[in-house]
Amino acid sequence: MAEGNIAAVHLEDPEATTDELVDSIRQAARRFRRRGAVVALSGGIDSSTCVGLAVRALGAQRVRAISLPDKESSTSTVGFAEEVADEFGVSLEVRDITAPLAALGAYADRLAVVRQYEPDFDDAAGDRFSVEFETATGEGERLQSFCLNVERGDRRTRHRLGGRDFLAIMAATNLKQRLRMASTYRIADEENLLVIGTSNRLEIDQGFFVKHGDGCGDVFPLRPLLKSHVYDVAKVLKVPQAVIERAPTTDTFSAEQTQEAYFYGTSIETGDRLWLGWHEGEPAAAVAAELGMSESDVQKFFDTYRRRSEYAEYLTTTI
């Protein structure tokens, strides 16, 4: 897919925006009378940026970070979290959540679905899987579908997931985010800390979060920012370069999975520009001309954003 000029998805004044985000955390701490903040730190760009913002707002001594890997997390997850914690001078606690996830059936339930497509799949032997969003571009393709990617040694297979199978895998997978958030609030409640939500603008609008999981928080400093904006702020804060250069991952499946493959269906910047065009009511033809895409493909993305936005309304509804 060709990409045109997408400067529109970057901040005009990253320093001023950073100051505003820092102030939002400081004001929330005062309003809720919290002595500091805690961030669930994955080592990805969003949570790392939130740590940097919290430190600038409250001071390193009043910020805690917690890393919550499980047996399917990338081997580099904790290492990136440690690098971020060291850079900003915050304490980091690492808690492995494999045992409680296993007790809740998270792994067994997903494995049962995978074996419907690959009966000999053996995770103990090193077989791995992930779920991928399949972009509906091209004549006659459906608007949105998900595929199961299976890695068994050197063999790679791909299966289009039925709707019920996709939901079964994701219902079990969502236990990871919910358990991580429960663990984060455990610390927050005990130490009177703010929980920093790490979701950005597009994720909140499009429902790219788990209800009562990573969609929870007391303050969401990244709420006004597109993903591309987060990178702009990260550079101001001097988030470690290794984190900035790291491909954003979901870190929820046993096979490595980028956010681009799972959710965006395109590059981060192009996805931000497409979403912004839809959100601002721009004609699909104009956005297509700017990005070097066909108008029909841009319209398919627009239709996907509309449907996801409707689903996000359910995710953000609470009693």
Buried (B, 14 or more C-beta within 10 A) or exposed (E): EEBBEBEBBBBEEBEEBBEEBBBBBBEBBEEEEBEBBBBBBBBBBBBBBBBBBBBBBBEBEBBBBBBBBBEBBBEBBBEBBBBBBEBBEBEBBBBBBBEBBEEBEBBEBBBBBBEBBBEEBEBEEEBBBBBBBBBBBEEEEEEBBBBBBBBBEEEEEEBEBBEEBBEBBBEBBBBBBBBBBBBBBEBBEEBEBBBBBBBBBBBBBBBBBBBBBBBBBBBBBBBBBBBBBBBBBBBBBEBBEEBBEBEBBBBBBBBBBBBBBBBBBBBBBBBBBBBBBBBEEBEBEEBBEBBEBBBEBBBBBBBBBEEBBEEBEEBEEEE
